[in-house]
Amino acid sequence: MLRLNEVKLPLEHDEAALPAAILARLAIPAADLLGFTVFKRSYDARKRSAVVLIYSLHVEVRNEAFVLARLPHDIHLMPAPDTEYKFVAGGEQLAGHSHETRPIVIGTGPCGLFVALILAQMGLRPIILERGKQVRERTVDTFGFWRKRELNPESNVQFGEGGAGTFSDGKLYSQIKDPKHYGRKVLTEFVKAGAPEEIMYVSKPHIGTFRLVKMVEEMRANIEQLGGEYRFESKVVDIDIVPGADGGQVRGVVLASGETIASNHVVLAIGHSARDTFEMLHRRGVYIEAKPFSIGFRVEHPQSLIDSCRFGPSAGHPILGAADYKLVHHASNGRSVYSFCMCPGGTVVAAASEPGRLVTNGMSQYSRNERNANSAIVVGITPADYPGDPLAGIALQRELEERAFALGGGNYDAPGQLVGDFVAGRASTEFGSVVPSYKPAVHLTDLASALPEYAITALREAFPAFNKQIKGYYKADAVLTGVETRTSSPIRIKRRDDDLQSLNTRGLFPAGEGAGYAGGILSAAVDGIKVAEAVALAIAAAR
């Protein structure tokens, strides 16, 4: 099998165009083309009047070696890599593992889900602990919060089966390096669980919340069939660590109910909002360090505006779908401002997990057919901006979320402001053509006090500058909604490179976004696979 990259065709091409392009590139007769499949499809919309589709193809031909030898200078032609996932351990290596070595996975977000799945597929019967509820019950609680302002601190956008990624755009792309093709394993398992097959080949695959709910349930059933054990509403409040000269050794976990579950292998896939768990780990002496993250607002524009700006006359084409964007501005005060978690045709959602605090996120369904496009527009900050102990970033997040709660009226309405008013430094009093999507409601105000002065200054400079990248982006009545504080974890639970165990606590495996090793569904799931492999190898070595 050959991999042929950079096959470019017009947006409107017929079925015969792909095989014709292959024959032309390889300079072979039609009889020598035995078959092909689309491995990846993307687009180039830099020339809006002539959007081009770009294909990567897996091609089967007669005499592959001859074709490769004849085209040695074509850097886009190569043998197709083996992308099939291979387990690092199993069978005799793991047979007869004792009850004490049954691994525990804390958290059921994308990372925890794939830790549990891979461990279960290797026969290790993981115990999966989730502080929140099953995904359908959690969905009822979350939508109830949006409608009635009744927050359940253990069942919301952040906590519950599926993790924060459940109430998101369901984006399944990442810029991580993936030489072992773990991302392919993730997509394959998602398709098995009910995701559309197109996620295997489109350049920016997404699923959407409602489909994610069904997929999470299907994957849970698979894990249970393989011997995994789920325990919902089982919050871990302590970890049993035996001290040692070189740190400590995990011996088990303690639940809020008082129950202790013994295990020498505990995976922390707790997400970026498990602040009370971070505090417990810090008290226990687990090595934690502060890390950079970003803060800002959500902005909403008409999706039709973004489509037109990005795709021109091709806007609305079914292959292109709703347009996204990626923006960066380096402000004169030294801060970087950028778009994050852009949700085409989506909604801004209330993502609070603590009473008296307000935070936003973005969400889309698979169809991406809501009227507004939304994105976080955020400013990068570092531990130098929040000096103190390793948890100082959490304190800053809480402070900003409390300010937002007060600015919104103290009832989980979000504070908002029109972009033109924000840049001009005046409070907004009425909406224009853009109707905000955040529920329960948006309370217009002045957002100048919602973030530190350096962030406000950088953001005010960025919006007019973004207009040079997307004409029309600096729209006076586009709506800002505050605040966006949970772009990534404010801490890193540092781990060793060789075995992925905590720097100073053996048997503890920090994983995913909450531990500071991922950012988004795909990268978190990939990290989950890596950590599951590390756990399996540790168990095999202990036999």
C-alpha positions in Angstrom: 0.0 0.0 0.0 1.2 3.5 -0.9 0.5 6.8 0.8 0.0 9.6 -1.8 -0.3 13.1 -0.2 -1.1 16.6 -1.6 -3.6 15.5 -4.3 -5.4 18.7 -5.0 -8.8 19.0 -6.7 -11.4 21.8 -7.1 -14.2 21.9 -4.5 -16.7 20.8 -7.1 -15.2 17.7 -8.7 -16.8 14.5 -9.8 -16.0 10.9 -8.6 -13.8 10.2 -11.6 -11.4 13.1 -10.7 -9.7 11.3 -7.8 -8.7 8.1 -9.7 -7.7 10.3 -12.7 -5.5 12.4 -10.4 -3.8 9.2 -9.0 -3.1 7.9 -12.5 -1.6 11.2 -13.6 0.6 11.6 -10.5 1.9 8.0 -10.6 2.1 7.9 -14.4 0.5 4.4 -14.5 -2.2 2.9 -16.7 -5.7 2.4 -15.3 -5.2 -1.4 -15.1 -2.4 -0.9 -12.6 -4.6 1.0 -10.1 -6.1 -1.8 -7.9 -7.9 0.5 -5.5 -7.7 3.5 -3.2 -9.2 5.0 0.0 -9.2 8.5 1.4 -7.0 8.7 4.4 -7.4 12.5 5.0 -9.3 15.3 3.3 -8.7 19.0 4.1 -9.2 22.2 2.2 -7.2 25.3 1.2 -9.5 28.4 1.4 -6.8 31.1 1.1 -8.2 32.0 -2.3 -11.9 32.3 -1.4 -13.0 32.4 -5.0 -11.4 29.0 -5.7 -11.4 26.7 -2.6 -9.3 23.6 -3.2 -9.7 20.2 -1.6 -6.5 18.4 -0.6 -6.4 14.6 -0.3 -4.1 12.1 1.3 -4.8 8.7 -0.2 -3.9 5.1 0.5 -3.4 3.6 -3.0 -3.0 0.0 -4.0 -1.1 -0.6 -7.3 0.6 -3.3 -9.2 4.4 -3.5 -8.5 4.6 -0.9 -5.7 8.4 -1.1 -5.5 8.7 -0.2 -9.2 6.4 2.8 -8.8 8.4 4.1 -5.8 11.7 3.5 -7.5 10.5 5.4 -10.6 9.4 8.5 -8.6 12.2 8.9 -5.9 11.9 12.7 -5.8 8.2 12.8 -5.1 8.3 13.7 -1.4 4.5 13.1 -1.2 4.7 9.5 -2.2 5.8 6.8 0.3 4.9 3.4 1.6 1.7 3.7 3.7 2.6 3.5 7.4 1.1 0.8 9.6 -1.5 2.7 11.8 -3.0 -0.4 13.5 -2.8 -0.2 17.3 -0.7 -2.9 19.0 -0.9 -3.6 22.7 2.3 -3.4 24.7 1.3 -6.2 27.1 -1.2 -8.9 27.4 -1.8 -12.6 27.5 0.9 -14.4 29.6 2.5 -11.2 30.7 -0.6 -10.1 32.6 -2.3 -13.4 33.3 -3.1 -14.0 36.9 -2.6 -10.5 38.2 -3.8 -10.2 41.8 -6.7 -8.3 43.2 -4.2 -5.9 44.8 -2.8 -4.9 41.4 -6.3 -4.2 39.9 -5.8 -0.6 38.6 -8.0 2.3 39.6 -8.8 5.1 37.2 -10.1 8.3 38.7 -12.2 10.3 36.2 -14.2 9.4 33.1 -13.3 12.2 30.7 -11.6 11.4 27.4 -8.4 10.5 29.2 -9.9 8.3 31.9 -12.2 6.7 29.3 -9.2 5.5 27.2 -7.1 4.5 30.1 -10.0 2.3 31.2 -10.7 1.0 27.7 -7.1 0.0 27.0 -6.6 -1.6 30.4 -9.8 -3.5 29.9 -8.8 -4.6 26.4 -5.6 -6.0 28.0 -7.6 -7.9 30.6 -6.7 -5.8 33.6 -10.3 -5.2 34.8 -9.9 -1.6 35.9 -12.1 0.1 38.6 -13.3 3.4 37.3 -14.3 6.1 39.9 -16.3 9.1 38.9 -17.4 11.8 41.3 -20.3 12.8 39.1 -23.3 10.9 37.6 -23.8 8.8 34.5 -23.9 10.9 31.4 -27.7 11.0 30.9 -28.4 12.0 34.5 -25.6 14.5 34.3 -27.1 16.0 31.2 -30.4 16.5 33.0 -28.6 18.3 35.8 -26.6 20.5 33.4 -29.5 21.6 31.3 -31.4 22.2 34.6 -28.7 24.6 35.7 -28.9 26.4 32.4 -32.7 26.8 32.7 -33.2 27.2 36.4 -29.9 28.4 37.8 -29.6 25.4 40.1 -26.0 24.3 40.3 -25.1 20.8 41.4 -21.3 21.0 42.2 -20.8 17.3 41.5 -22.9 17.1 38.3 -22.4 19.9 35.7 -20.4 20.8 32.6 -17.1 19.9 34.4 -18.0 16.8 36.4 -19.7 13.6 35.4 -19.3 10.8 32.9 -17.6 12.0 29.7 -15.8 14.9 31.4 -15.8 18.5 30.2 -15.4 17.3 26.6 -19.0 16.1 26.6 -20.4 19.6 26.6 -18.1 21.0 23.9 -17.8 21.1 20.2 -16.5 17.5 20.2 -13.4 18.5 18.3 -11.2 15.6 17.5 -8.1 17.2 16.1 -4.8 18.2 17.8 -1.3 19.4 17.0 0.4 16.8 19.2 3.1 14.7 17.7 1.8 11.2 17.3 4.4 8.8 15.8 2.7 5.7 17.1 -0.7 6.7 15.6 -2.5 6.6 18.9 -4.9 9.2 17.5 -6.0 6.7 14.9 -6.9 4.2 17.7 -9.0 6.9 19.4 -10.9 7.7 16.2 -11.4 4.0 15.4 -12.9 3.3 18.9 -15.1 6.4 18.5 -16.5 5.1 15.2 -17.1 1.7 16.8 -19.1 3.5 19.5 -21.3 5.3 17.0 -19.3 8.3 15.7 -19.7 9.1 12.0 -17.1 7.4 9.8 -16.1 10.7 8.3 -14.1 11.5 11.5 -11.5 9.0 10.2 -10.6 11.2 7.2 -11.8 14.8 7.5 -9.1 17.2 8.6 -11.0 18.7 11.5 -13.4 16.0 12.7 -16.0 16.8 15.3 -18.9 14.9 16.9 -21.0 17.3 19.0 -22.6 16.9 22.4 -25.6 14.7 21.7 -23.6 12.1 19.8 -20.9 12.1 22.4 -23.5 11.2 25.1 -24.4 8.0 23.2 -20.8 7.1 22.4 -19.7 7.5 26.0 -22.5 5.1 27.1 -21.5 2.6 24.4 -17.9 2.7 25.4 -18.8 2.2 29.1 -20.8 -0.9 28.2 -17.8 -2.2 26.3 -15.4 -1.6 29.2 -17.9 -3.4 31.6 -18.2 -6.4 29.2 -14.4 -6.7 29.4 -14.4 -6.7 33.2 -14.1 -3.1 34.1 -16.2 -1.8 37.0 -17.7 1.7 37.1 -18.6 3.4 40.3 -20.5 6.7 39.9 -20.9 9.4 42.6 -17.7 8.0 44.1 -15.6 11.0 44.9 -12.0 10.3 45.9 -11.1 12.5 48.9 -7.8 11.0 49.9 -5.0 8.8 48.6 -3.3 6.2 50.8 0.4 6.8 50.3 3.1 4.9 52.2 6.1 7.2 52.9 9.5 6.1 51.7 13.0 7.5 51.4 12.6 8.3 47.8 9.0 9.5 48.0 6.1 7.3 48.6 4.1 4.3 47.2 0.4 4.4 46.5 -1.6 1.8 48.4 -5.2 2.8 47.6 -7.8 5.5 47.6 -10.4 6.7 50.1 -13.9 7.7 49.0 -16.2 10.3 50.4 -18.3 7.5 51.8 -15.3 6.4 53.9 -14.6 3.3 51.8 -11.0 2.5 51.0 -10.1 0.7 47.8 -6.7 -1.0 47.7 -4.5 -0.7 44.6 -0.9 -0.2 43.8 -1.7 1.5 40.5 -3.9 4.6 40.5 -4.4 6.8 37.5 -5.3 10.5 38.0 -7.5 11.5 35.0 -9.3 14.1 37.0 -9.7 17.0 34.5 -8.7 20.7 34.9 -11.5 21.6 37.3 -10.9 19.1 40.2 -9.6 21.8 42.4 -10.4 20.1 45.7 -8.5 17.0 44.5 -5.5 19.2 43.5 -5.5 20.6 47.1 -5.7 17.1 48.6 -2.7 16.0 46.5 -0.8 19.0 47.5 -1.4 18.4 51.2 -0.3 14.8 50.6 3.0 16.0 49.3 2.5 14.8 45.7 4.8 16.9 43.5 2.8 19.7 41.8 4.0 22.8 40.0 2.2 25.8 38.6 2.0 26.1 34.9 0.8 28.7 32.4 -2.8 29.0 31.2 -5.0 31.7 29.6 -7.8 33.9 30.6 -10.3 36.0 28.6 -13.9 36.1 27.2 -16.1 34.3 24.8 -17.0 36.3 21.6 -20.0 35.7 19.4 -20.4 36.7 15.7 -23.0 35.6 13.2 -21.9 32.3 11.7 -22.9 33.6 8.3 -20.3 36.4 8.6 -17.5 34.0 9.4 -18.6 31.7 6.6 -18.6 34.5 4.1 -15.2 35.9 5.3 -13.6 32.5 5.2 -15.2 30.8 2.2 -16.5 33.7 0.0 -18.8 32.4 -2.7 -18.3 28.8 -1.5 -19.9 29.6 1.9 -22.6 27.0 2.8 -21.1 24.2 0.7 -21.8 20.9 2.5 -18.3 19.7 2.3 -17.0 22.8 4.0 -19.7 23.1 6.6 -19.7 25.9 9.1 -16.4 27.9 8.9 -14.0 28.0 11.8 -11.0 30.4 12.4 -7.7 30.7 14.3 -6.4 34.1 15.3 -3.3 35.3 17.1 -2.2 38.8 18.0 1.0 39.8 19.8 0.1 42.9 21.8 2.4 45.8 22.4 2.4 45.1 26.2 4.1 41.7 25.4 1.0 39.6 25.8 -0.2 37.1 23.3 -3.9 37.1 22.5 -5.4 34.2 20.6 -8.6 32.3 19.7 -9.2 29.1 21.6 -11.8 26.3 21.4 -13.6 27.9 18.5 -17.2 26.5 18.1 -18.8 27.1 14.7 -22.5 27.3 14.7 -22.6 26.7 18.5 -23.5 28.2 21.8 -21.8 29.7 24.8 -22.5 27.7 27.9 -22.5 28.1 31.6 -19.6 25.9 32.9 -19.5 26.7 36.6 -18.7 23.9 39.0 -18.5 25.9 42.3 -21.3 28.0 43.9 -20.9 31.7 43.6 -18.5 31.5 40.7 -19.1 31.9 36.9 -17.2 30.6 34.0 -18.0 30.1 30.3 -17.3 27.5 27.7 -18.3 26.8 24.1 -20.4 23.9 22.7 -21.7 22.8 19.3 -23.9 20.0 18.1 -22.7 17.8 15.2 -24.8 19.9 12.7 -23.2 23.2 13.8 -26.3 25.0 12.6 -26.9 27.5 15.4 -26.9 31.1 14.2 -23.7 32.3 16.1 -20.1 31.3 15.9 -18.3 31.6 19.2 -14.7 31.4 20.4 -12.7 32.1 23.5 -10.4 35.0 23.0 -7.8 34.7 25.6 -4.5 36.2 26.9 -1.7 33.9 27.9 -0.5 34.2 31.5 2.4 32.5 33.4 3.1 31.7 37.1 4.9 35.1 37.2 1.4 36.6 37.1 0.2 34.6 40.1 3.3 34.1 42.3 2.9 31.9 45.4 2.5 28.2 46.0 1.8 25.7 43.2 -2.0 26.3 43.6 -1.8 30.1 43.1 -3.3 29.8 39.6 -6.4 28.2 41.1 -6.8 31.1 43.5 -6.6 33.5 40.5 -9.2 31.5 38.6 -11.5 31.6 41.6 -11.1 35.3 42.1 -11.9 36.1 38.4 -14.9 33.7 38.5 -16.2 35.4 41.6 -15.9 38.8 39.9 -17.8 37.5 36.9 -20.6 36.1 39.1 -21.0 39.5 40.8 -20.8 41.5 37.5 -23.5 39.2 36.1 -25.9 40.0 38.9 -25.1 37.2 41.4 -27.5 34.7 39.9 -25.4 32.9 37.2 -26.3 35.3 34.5 -23.1 36.1 32.6 -21.6 39.6 32.4 -21.5 40.8 28.7 -20.5 43.7 26.6 -20.5 44.6 22.9 -17.1 44.5 21.3 -17.2 48.1 20.1 -18.1 49.3 23.6 -15.4 47.1 25.2 -12.7 48.5 22.9 -14.0 52.1 23.5 -14.1 51.6 27.3 -17.8 52.2 27.8 -20.5 50.1 29.3 -23.1 48.4 27.0 -26.8 49.1 27.6 -28.5 47.2 24.7 -27.8 44.4 22.3 -27.4 44.9 18.5 -27.8 42.4 15.8 -26.0 39.6 17.6 -28.2 37.8 20.2 -26.1 36.0 22.8 -26.6 32.3 23.3 -25.5 31.9 26.9 -28.2 30.6 29.3 -29.7 31.5 31.7 -29.0 35.1 30.3 -26.4 37.7 29.6 -26.3 40.9 31.7 -24.8 43.8 29.9 -22.2 45.8 31.8 -18.6 47.0 31.6 -16.1 44.0 31.5 -13.1 46.2 32.3 -13.0 45.0 35.9 -13.5 41.3 35.0 -9.8 40.6 34.2 -6.4 42.1 35.2 -5.6 45.4 33.5 -2.8 43.8 31.4 -5.3 41.4 29.9 -7.9 44.1 29.2 -5.3 46.2 27.5 -4.1 43.3 25.3 -7.7 42.3 24.4 -8.7 45.9 23.4 -5.8 46.0 21.1 -6.4 42.6 19.6 -10.0 43.0 18.3 -9.2 45.7 15.7 -6.0 43.8 14.8 -8.0 40.7 14.1 -10.0 42.6 11.5 -6.9 42.5 9.3 -7.0 38.7 9.4 -10.7 38.3 9.0 -12.4 41.3 7.4 -15.5 42.2 9.4 -14.4 40.4 12.6 -14.2 43.7 14.5 -17.9 44.0 14.5 -19.2 46.6 16.9 -22.2 44.7 18.1 -20.5 41.3 18.4 -21.0 40.1 22.0 -18.4 39.4 24.6 -19.4 37.1 27.5 -17.2 36.6 30.6 -15.2 34.9 31.8 -13.1 32.2 30.2 -10.7 30.9 32.9 -10.4 27.2 32.4 -8.6 27.0 29.1 -6.2 24.4 30.6 -5.1 23.2 34.0 -3.3 25.8 36.1 -1.1 23.1 37.6 1.1 20.2 36.4 1.3 17.0 38.4 4.7 16.2 37.2 5.6 12.7 36.1 8.7 10.8 35.1 9.4 10.4 31.4 10.3 6.8 31.5 7.3 5.2 33.3 4.8 8.1 33.5 4.5 7.8 37.3 4.4 10.8 39.7 7.8 12.4 40.2 7.8 11.4 43.9 4.9 8.9 44.3 5.3 5.4 42.9 2.1 3.8 41.5 0.5 7.2 40.9 0.0 8.0 37.2 -1.0 11.7 36.5 -2.8 11.8 33.1 -4.6 14.0 30.7 -5.6 17.7 30.9 -6.0 18.0 34.7 -2.4 16.8 35.2 -1.2 19.3 32.6 -0.4 16.8 29.9 -3.1 17.4 27.3 -5.5 20.0 26.0 -8.7 18.8 24.3 -10.5 15.5 23.6 -8.0 13.9 21.2 -4.8 14.8 23.1 -6.3 13.7 26.4 -7.5 10.4 24.9 -4.0 9.8 23.4 -2.4 10.6 26.7 -4.8 8.1 28.3 -3.5 5.4 25.9 0.1 6.2 26.8 -0.7 6.0 30.6 -2.7 2.8 30.2 0.4 1.2 28.6 2.6 2.5 31.4 0.3 1.0 34.0 0.2 -2.4 32.1 4.0 -2.5 31.9 4.3 -1.6 35.6 1.9 -4.5 36.5 3.8 -6.9 34.2 7.1 -5.9 35.8 5.7 -6.5 39.3 4.6 -10.0 38.6 
